[in-house]
Amino acid sequence: MQITPEIIGYVAATLTTCSFLPQAILTIKTKNTDALSLSMYSTFTLGVLFWLIYGLTIQNYAIIFANAITLLLSTCILSFKIYNTLKKKPR
């Protein structure tokens, strides 16, 4: 079996997306975002969005697949983080 750049792309996409799953599952389950950085997740989510746009532009399905899933998960985490941050602000 010959390893092609496309196979390497799918393996990389699968590994990076799967590595993000434990954090996403834990955050969605507990809704606890105290230890998470708002600026990091904001920047990360924006970066993933641009990777998705890039993948769509060049029609690379490995990039599209990985970043569509990661964008969904990171948006959920970012939403919880923003909600928890706003909820804790004194009025």
FIFISE-629104 format. One line per 5 residues: number of its first residue (from 1); their letters; for each residue z negated, x negated, y negated of N, C-alpha, C. Coordinates in Angstrom, 2 decimals, padded with zeros to 5 digits, m for minus. Each point is the difference from the previous one (the first is absolute). Layout:
BEGIN
NUM = a = Z/X/Y/Z/X/Y/Z/X/Y ~ ... .
***
This chain:
BEGIN
1 = mqitp = 000.00/m000.85/001.19/000.00/000.85/m001.19/000.00/m000.89/m001.25 ~ 000.91/000.27/m000.86/000.10/m000.76/m001.24/m000.84/000.68/m001.09 ~ m000.79/m000.82/m000.68/m000.82/000.54/m001.09/000.84/m000.06/m001.27 ~ 000.26/001.17/m000.55/000.82/000.10/m001.20/m000.89/000.21/m001.23 ~ 000.55/m000.23/m001.19/m000.79/000.27/m001.21/m000.49/001.46/m000.05 .
6 = eiigy = 000.79/000.92/000.53/m000.41/001.41/m000.02/m001.23/000.23/000.89 ~ m000.04/m000.64/001.16/m001.17/000.12/000.88/m001.22/m000.61/m000.67 ~ 000.17/m001.15/m000.62/m001.10/m000.64/m000.72/m000.50/000.91/m001.12 ~ 000.90/000.66/m000.70/m000.37/000.94/m001.06/m000.82/001.17/000.53 ~ 000.41/000.56/001.13/m000.74/001.13/000.57/m001.37/m000.44/000.52 .
11 = vaatl = m000.08/m001.17/000.60/m001.29/m000.51/000.47/m000.92/m000.22/m001.20 ~ 000.51/m000.64/m001.04/m000.79/m000.24/m001.21/m000.45/001.33/m000.63 ~ 000.91/000.95/m000.08/m000.32/001.30/m000.59/m001.09/000.71/000.80 ~ 000.13/m000.05/001.31/m000.99/000.65/000.86/m001.37/m000.66/m000.13 ~ m000.03/m001.33/000.02/m001.28/m000.71/m000.09/m000.68/000.22/m001.35 .
16 = ttcsf = 000.73/m000.09/m001.10/m000.64/000.16/m001.31/m000.46/001.44/m000.22 ~ 000.77/000.95/000.47/m000.40/001.40/m000.13/m001.22/000.29/000.87 ~ 000.01/m000.49/001.23/m001.14/000.21/000.91/m001.26/m000.69/m000.51 ~ 000.15/m001.14/m000.67/m001.17/m000.70/m000.52/m000.69/000.80/m001.10 ~ 000.74/000.86/m000.65/m000.53/000.82/m001.08/m000.71/001.25/000.53 .
21 = lpqai = 000.33/000.41/001.22/m000.54/001.24/000.56/m001.53/000.05/000.09 ~ m000.70/m001.03/000.50/m001.46/000.12/000.09/m000.68/000.31/m001.33 ~ 000.44/m000.67/m001.07/m000.58/000.27/m001.32/000.30/001.42/m000.44 ~ 001.23/000.43/000.20/000.39/001.36/m000.39/m000.80/001.04/000.77 ~ m000.12/m000.18/001.30/m000.73/000.97/000.83/m001.46/000.04/m000.41 .
26 = ltikt = m000.62/m001.18/m000.19/m001.40/m000.04/m000.40/m000.22/000.68/m001.35 ~ 000.86/m000.27/m000.96/m000.14/000.58/m001.33/000.22/001.51/000.03 ~ 001.00/000.44/000.73/000.27/001.44/000.09/m001.15/000.72/000.70 ~ m000.56/m000.64/001.05/m001.11/000.59/000.74/m001.26/000.10/m000.84 ~ m000.39/m001.12/m000.63/m001.27/m000.06/m000.72/000.10/000.39/m001.46 .
31 = kntda = 001.21/m000.10/m000.56/000.25/000.23/m001.43/m000.79/m000.97/m000.87 ~ m000.50/m001.08/000.60/m000.77/m001.01/m000.72/000.94/m001.09/m000.49 ~ 000.06/m000.16/m001.30/000.89/m001.00/m000.61/m000.77/m000.99/m000.88 ~ m001.32/m000.04/000.15/m000.83/m000.85/m000.86/000.43/m001.46/000.02 ~ 000.36/m000.52/001.15/000.33/m001.42/000.13/001.46/m000.31/m000.33 .
36 = lslsm = 000.76/001.00/m000.36/001.42/m000.21/m000.26/000.26/m000.17/m001.49 ~ 000.91/m000.88/m000.32/000.36/m000.27/m001.39/001.08/000.98/m000.46 ~ m000.28/000.71/m001.08/000.97/000.95/m000.56/001.25/m000.73/m000.48 ~ m000.18/m001.13/m000.67/001.17/m000.72/m000.50/000.84/m000.56/001.15 ~ m000.65/m000.46/001.06/000.74/m000.53/001.14/000.81/001.11/000.67 .
41 = ystft = m000.63/001.14/000.26/000.71/001.08/000.69/001.09/000.61/m000.88 ~ m000.23/000.04/m001.30/001.04/000.48/m000.92/001.22/m000.92/000.05 ~ m000.26/m001.29/m000.11/001.08/m000.99/000.03/000.69/m000.01/001.36 ~ m000.78/000.05/001.06/000.55/000.00/001.36/000.90/001.21/000.22 ~ m000.47/001.18/m000.39/000.78/001.23/000.20/001.29/m000.05/m000.80 .
46 = lgvlf = m000.06/m000.49/m001.22/001.20/m000.14/m000.81/000.97/m001.00/000.65 ~ m000.52/m001.10/000.51/000.83/m000.98/000.69/000.67/000.58/001.23 ~ m000.73/000.78/000.77/000.57/000.64/001.19/001.09/000.99/m000.40 ~ m000.21/000.72/m001.09/001.03/000.92/m000.50/001.28/m000.77/m000.33 ~ m000.14/m001.13/m000.67/001.19/m000.79/m000.33/000.66/m000.61/001.24 .
51 = wliyg = m000.80/m000.38/001.01/000.59/m000.47/001.26/000.80/001.13/000.66 ~ m000.53/001.22/m000.07/000.71/001.15/000.57/001.32/000.22/m000.75 ~ m000.05/m000.04/m001.31/001.22/000.16/m000.80/001.00/m001.09/000.34 ~ m000.49/m001.23/000.13/000.85/m001.13/000.37/000.64/000.25/001.37 ~ m000.79/000.42/000.97/000.52/000.28/001.34/001.06/001.09/m000.02 .
56 = ltiqn = m000.23/001.03/m000.80/000.99/001.08/m000.13/001.28/m000.52/m000.64 ~ m000.16/m000.86/m000.98/001.16/m000.56/m000.71/000.89/m000.82/000.92 ~ m000.63/m000.84/000.83/000.80/m000.85/000.89/000.19/000.63/001.37 ~ m000.54/001.21/000.19/000.11/000.76/001.25/m000.51/m000.79/001.21 ~ m001.20/m000.60/m000.17/m000.64/m000.73/001.08/m001.09/000.89/000.58 .
61 = yaiif = 000.25/000.49/001.23/m000.88/001.00/000.57/m001.39/m000.54/000.36 ~ m000.10/m001.28/000.33/m001.32/m000.59/000.26/m000.87/000.04/m001.26 ~ 000.58/m000.36/m001.12/m000.74/000.02/m001.27/m000.31/001.44/m000.40 ~ 000.94/000.90/000.18/m000.21/001.41/m000.34/m001.12/000.59/000.86 ~ 000.08/m000.21/001.30/m000.97/000.54/000.95/m001.41/m000.48/m000.33 .
66 = anait = m000.16/m001.31/m000.11/m001.34/m000.56/m000.23/m000.58/000.45/m001.33 ~ 000.79/m000.04/m001.04/m000.53/000.30/m001.32/m000.18/001.49/m000.25 ~ 000.76/000.85/000.65/m000.21/001.44/m000.14/m001.36/000.38/000.60 ~ m000.30/m000.54/001.17/m001.29/000.29/000.64/m001.14/m000.62/m000.80 ~ 000.15/m001.25/m000.39/m001.06/m000.67/m000.75/m000.21/000.66/m001.36 .
71 = lllst = 001.07/000.46/m000.64/m000.15/000.70/m001.29/m000.81/001.28/000.18 ~ 000.27/000.74/001.05/m000.76/001.22/000.26/m001.48/m000.32/000.17 ~ m000.30/m001.00/000.81/m001.40/m000.36/000.25/m000.67/m000.58/m001.24 ~ 000.68/m000.89/m000.70/m000.62/m000.62/m001.18/m000.19/001.02/m001.12 ~ 000.90/000.98/m000.09/m000.16/001.05/m001.00/m001.23/000.86/000.31 .
76 = cilsf = m000.24/000.26/001.28/m001.21/000.74/000.39/m001.25/m000.77/m000.41 ~ m000.03/m001.29/000.33/m001.17/m000.82/m000.34/m000.17/m000.08/m001.51 ~ 001.09/m000.24/m000.72/m000.06/m000.08/m001.46/m000.49/001.31/m000.60 ~ 000.45/001.11/000.55/m000.46/001.32/m000.49/m001.50/000.16/000.18 ~ m000.51/m000.37/001.18/m001.44/000.06/000.23/m000.74/m000.92/m000.98 .
81 = kiynt = 000.53/m001.19/m000.21/m000.64/m000.96/m000.91/m000.05/000.54/m001.42 ~ 001.11/000.54/m000.48/000.04/000.56/m001.36/m000.97/001.18/m000.11 ~ 000.02/000.89/000.98/m000.90/001.15/m000.01/m001.46/m000.45/m000.03 ~ m000.36/m000.94/000.90/m001.39/m000.48/000.05/m000.40/m000.72/m001.27 ~ 000.92/m000.74/m000.60/m000.29/m000.71/m001.26/m000.26/000.99/m001.13 .
86 = lkkkp = 000.85/001.03/m000.11/m000.17/001.00/m001.05/m001.26/000.82/000.22 ~ m000.32/000.28/001.24/m001.18/000.80/000.33/m001.29/m000.73/m000.38 ~ m000.01/m001.32/000.07/m001.21/m000.78/m000.26/m000.22/m000.31/m001.48 ~ 001.02/000.20/m000.83/m000.14/m000.33/m001.43/m001.01/000.93/m000.65 ~ m000.94/m000.60/m000.77/m000.94/000.85/m000.74/000.70/000.73/m001.12 .
91 = r = m000.43/001.20/m000.26/000.66/000.82/m001.04/m000.80/000.02/m001.26 .
***
